[in-house]
Amino acid sequence: MDALATAVPHVLSALPTAAAVAALCVGVIVEIVAVPAVLLPGGTMTLLAGALIGAGRPAMGVAIPLAAAVLVGDQLAYFSGATVLGWWRRRRPGRRTNKPSPRLGRAATWLTASMPSLAGAARVPYRAFAGRLLIMRAPWLAAALIAGTLAARSLTAIGHVAGIAGVVASVVVVLGLLAIRHRRGRLS
């Protein structure tokens, strides 16, 4: 257990469980809200939470608050994306219109729902966003927590790979959405 505990960043491993979990919960909310257009954001903090579990902290005492924080962060990101886009549209000179955004297709709605800030900005209906996000988040959270738990010794390498994979996946999704939009424009 001592070898696993050294894999978790020293600051978190030195804190009592409640304080470490609180820090991770704040961190995951900030990560989700502050980094828009990332496919299922919050991975770094979720991997760290898994590492805490791998270092011997109580699994439910870490996983349940972190899952709640992820859901809160997703909601904040959705509403902040909608708010920022509305603010930007109101301040754009010459193009002030209340014309509704085009409706996204089924696949695009699923992909967009995986990026809460983008879903809010794209005006995905809240019910569609929330339902799709919950369906995608449950296995994602479980997988990220398990990966962090199993990889407590090599967290740095996994975090680097997960970060790169997240950026690549986000770019692919955004390019796909742009291609769908371009294709729709050509068909009209």
C-alpha positions as CSV (number, residue, x, y, z in Angstrom):
1,M,0.0,0.0,0.0
2,D,2.9,2.4,0.7
3,A,4.2,2.0,-2.9
4,L,0.7,2.8,-4.3
5,A,0.4,5.8,-2.0
6,T,3.6,7.3,-3.4
7,A,2.1,7.2,-6.9
8,V,-0.7,9.6,-5.9
9,P,0.5,13.2,-5.9
10,H,2.0,13.9,-2.5
11,V,-0.3,16.8,-1.8
12,L,-3.4,14.7,-2.2
13,S,-2.1,11.6,-0.4
14,A,-1.1,13.8,2.6
15,L,-4.7,15.2,3.0
16,P,-7.4,13.4,4.8
17,T,-9.9,11.6,2.5
18,A,-12.6,14.2,2.8
19,A,-10.2,17.1,2.0
20,A,-8.6,15.2,-0.9
21,V,-12.0,14.3,-2.4
22,A,-13.3,17.9,-1.9
23,A,-10.2,19.2,-3.8
24,L,-10.8,16.7,-6.6
25,C,-14.5,17.6,-6.8
26,V,-13.6,21.3,-7.2
27,G,-10.9,20.4,-9.7
28,V,-13.3,18.3,-11.8
29,I,-15.9,21.0,-11.9
30,V,-13.3,23.6,-12.9
31,E,-11.9,21.2,-15.5
32,I,-15.3,20.6,-17.1
33,V,-16.4,24.2,-17.2
34,A,-13.1,25.9,-18.0
35,V,-12.1,23.5,-20.9
36,P,-14.9,23.6,-23.5
37,A,-15.3,21.3,-26.5
38,V,-13.5,18.4,-24.9
39,L,-15.2,15.0,-25.3
40,L,-16.5,13.9,-21.9
41,P,-14.3,16.3,-19.9
42,G,-13.0,15.8,-16.4
43,G,-10.8,12.8,-17.1
44,T,-7.7,14.1,-15.4
45,M,-9.4,14.6,-12.0
46,T,-11.3,11.3,-12.4
47,L,-8.1,9.4,-13.0
48,L,-6.6,11.1,-9.9
49,A,-9.7,10.0,-7.9
50,G,-9.2,6.5,-9.1
51,A,-5.6,6.7,-8.0
52,L,-6.8,7.7,-4.5
53,I,-8.9,4.6,-4.5
54,G,-5.9,2.6,-5.6
55,A,-3.9,4.1,-2.8
56,G,-6.3,2.6,-0.2
57,R,-9.0,5.3,0.2
58,P,-12.6,4.1,0.5
59,A,-14.0,3.6,-3.0
60,M,-17.5,4.8,-2.3
61,G,-16.2,7.8,-0.3
62,V,-14.3,8.9,-3.4
63,A,-16.5,7.7,-6.3
64,I,-19.9,9.0,-5.2
65,P,-18.9,12.6,-4.4
66,L,-16.8,12.7,-7.6
67,A,-19.6,11.4,-9.7
68,A,-21.9,14.1,-8.3
69,A,-19.3,16.8,-9.0
70,V,-19.0,15.6,-12.6
71,L,-22.7,15.9,-13.0
72,V,-22.7,19.4,-11.5
73,G,-19.8,20.4,-13.7
74,D,-21.6,19.1,-16.8
75,Q,-24.7,21.2,-15.9
76,L,-22.7,24.3,-15.3
77,A,-20.8,23.8,-18.5
78,Y,-24.1,23.3,-20.5
79,F,-25.6,26.5,-19.1
80,S,-22.4,28.5,-19.4
81,G,-22.0,27.5,-23.0
82,A,-25.6,28.7,-23.7
83,T,-25.0,31.9,-21.8
84,V,-21.6,32.7,-23.5
85,L,-23.0,32.1,-26.9
86,G,-26.1,34.3,-26.2
87,W,-23.9,37.0,-24.9
88,W,-21.6,36.8,-27.9
89,R,-24.6,36.9,-30.4
90,R,-26.0,40.0,-28.7
91,R,-22.7,41.8,-29.0
92,R,-21.9,40.9,-32.6
93,P,-22.3,44.0,-34.7
94,G,-24.6,43.8,-37.7
95,R,-25.9,40.2,-37.2
96,R,-28.4,40.6,-34.4
97,T,-31.1,38.1,-35.1
98,N,-33.3,35.9,-33.0
99,K,-33.5,33.2,-35.7
100,P,-33.4,29.8,-34.1
101,S,-30.4,27.6,-34.6
102,P,-30.8,24.7,-37.1
103,R,-31.8,21.5,-35.5
104,L,-29.1,18.9,-35.1
105,G,-29.5,15.4,-36.3
106,R,-29.7,12.4,-34.0
107,A,-26.0,11.5,-34.3
108,A,-24.9,15.1,-34.0
109,T,-27.0,15.5,-30.8
110,W,-25.4,12.5,-29.2
111,L,-21.9,13.7,-30.1
112,T,-22.7,17.3,-29.0
113,A,-24.1,16.1,-25.7
114,S,-20.8,14.5,-24.9
115,M,-19.3,18.1,-24.8
116,P,-21.5,20.0,-22.3
117,S,-20.3,23.5,-23.2
118,L,-20.8,22.8,-26.9
119,A,-24.2,21.3,-26.3
120,G,-25.3,24.5,-24.5
121,A,-23.9,26.7,-27.2
122,A,-25.6,24.6,-29.9
123,R,-28.9,24.9,-28.1
124,V,-29.4,21.2,-27.7
125,P,-32.7,20.9,-25.8
126,Y,-31.9,20.3,-22.1
127,R,-33.8,17.1,-21.8
128,A,-32.0,15.6,-24.8
129,F,-28.7,16.7,-23.4
130,A,-29.2,15.5,-19.9
131,G,-30.5,12.1,-20.9
132,R,-27.8,11.4,-23.5
133,L,-25.1,12.7,-21.1
134,L,-26.1,10.4,-18.3
135,I,-26.1,7.4,-20.6
136,M,-22.6,8.3,-21.8
137,R,-21.2,9.4,-18.4
138,A,-22.0,6.3,-16.3
139,P,-19.6,3.9,-18.2
140,W,-17.1,6.7,-18.7
141,L,-16.9,7.5,-15.0
142,A,-16.6,3.8,-14.1
143,A,-13.9,3.2,-16.7
144,A,-11.9,6.3,-15.7
145,L,-12.1,5.4,-12.0
146,I,-11.1,1.8,-12.6
147,A,-8.2,2.9,-14.9
148,G,-7.0,5.3,-12.2
149,T,-7.3,2.7,-9.5
150,L,-5.4,0.1,-11.6
151,A,-2.8,2.5,-12.7
152,A,-2.0,4.3,-9.5
153,R,1.7,3.5,-10.0
154,S,1.9,5.0,-13.6
155,L,-0.7,7.8,-13.3
156,T,1.5,10.3,-15.0
157,A,1.9,8.3,-18.2
158,I,-1.8,7.4,-18.3
159,G,-2.8,11.0,-17.8
160,H,-0.6,12.1,-20.7
161,V,-2.1,9.4,-23.0
162,A,-5.6,10.1,-21.9
163,G,-5.1,13.8,-22.4
164,I,-3.8,13.3,-25.9
165,A,-6.6,10.8,-26.7
166,G,-9.2,13.3,-25.4
167,V,-7.9,16.1,-27.5
168,V,-7.8,13.9,-30.6
169,A,-11.3,12.6,-30.0
170,S,-12.6,16.2,-29.5
171,V,-11.0,17.3,-32.8
172,V,-12.5,14.4,-34.6
173,V,-16.0,15.1,-33.2
174,V,-15.8,18.9,-34.0
175,L,-14.6,18.1,-37.5
176,G,-17.5,15.6,-37.9
177,L,-20.0,18.2,-36.8
178,L,-18.6,20.7,-39.2
179,A,-18.8,18.2,-42.0
180,I,-22.4,17.4,-41.2
181,R,-23.3,21.1,-41.2
182,H,-21.4,21.6,-44.5
183,R,-23.2,18.7,-46.0
184,R,-26.6,20.0,-44.9
185,G,-25.8,23.4,-46.4
186,R,-25.0,21.7,-49.8
187,L,-28.2,19.7,-49.7
188,S,-30.4,22.7,-49.1
